[in-house]
Amino acid sequence: GAVVSQHPSWVICKSGTSVKIECRSLDFQATTMFWYRQFPKQSLMLMATSNEGSKATYEQGVEKDKFLINHASLTLSTLTVTSAHPEDSSFYICSARETIIHNEQFFGPGTRLTVL
Amino acid sequence: AQSVTQPDIHITVSEGASLELRCNYSYGATPYLFWYVQSPGQGLQLLLKYFSGDTLVQGIKGFEAEFKRSQSSFNLRKPSVHWSDAAEYFCAYGAGGTSYGKLTFGQGTILTVHP
């Protein structure tokens, strides 16, 4: 299957700082990527749909000014958590749609964010 | 809004025993349904998916799932569990049309396998 990577795998930051998380499709191009958030012992919640070359589409209740998404190339989407606070601590997971061979989503390993 | 329910938060089985993980969805139209497995440090891996056609779907690692429209269910089964199957399993509903690709996940079921 196709491979999706995330960087960093974990990050600890101080309250008020911004953190950028990268999602890369390593061996395929993805016009669409998705960002999910997973709280401990809970399910994945879709945050936004990232479209290459256009603005991201955010789910209801997700602050677009808080979670900035940029999909500048066909293999890279970034999620920036701005002015992070402890309640933003979570596990962030991205996925990328591969439409040529598998026609399915492939998920990254996730990024653990801890805000102190 | 559509929802996906996995009634069992945690299931424990003995190695070699059969397994069934339950999943119910609430949505009117024909759904796209998926089962994923999540292991620590690894991304979610697709086990199988149902779009249309045969209601019994075969997946990887010996898993299968049956779509039952009358019961709004898509239960995952495996006849003989291996210790390496211990992980968390997620059922998901996929939207179609302009929302194609968006997934709604169930709460997840943690599977523990005893030797």
Chai-1 contact restraints between the chains, C-beta under 6 A:
chainA,res_idxA,chainB,res_idxB,connection_type,confidence,min_distance_angstrom,max_distance_angstrom,comment,restraint_id
A,T32,B,G101,contact,1.0,0.0,6.0,A-B,restraint_1
A,S43,B,F105,contact,1.0,0.0,6.0,A-B,restraint_2
A,S43,B,Q107,contact,1.0,0.0,6.0,A-B,restraint_3
A,S43,B,G108,contact,1.0,0.0,6.0,A-B,restraint_4
A,L44,B,F105,contact,1.0,0.0,6.0,A-B,restraint_5
A,L46,B,K102,contact,1.0,0.0,6.0,A-B,restraint_6
A,R97,B,G101,contact,1.0,0.0,6.0,A-B,restraint_7
A,E104,B,L46,contact,1.0,0.0,6.0,A-B,restraint_8
A,F107,B,G43,contact,1.0,0.0,6.0,A-B,restraint_9
A,F107,B,L44,contact,1.0,0.0,6.0,A-B,restraint_10
A,G108,B,G43,contact,1.0,0.0,6.0,A-B,restraint_11
A,P109,B,Q42,contact,1.0,0.0,6.0,A-B,restraint_12
A,P109,B,G43,contact,1.0,0.0,6.0,A-B,restraint_13
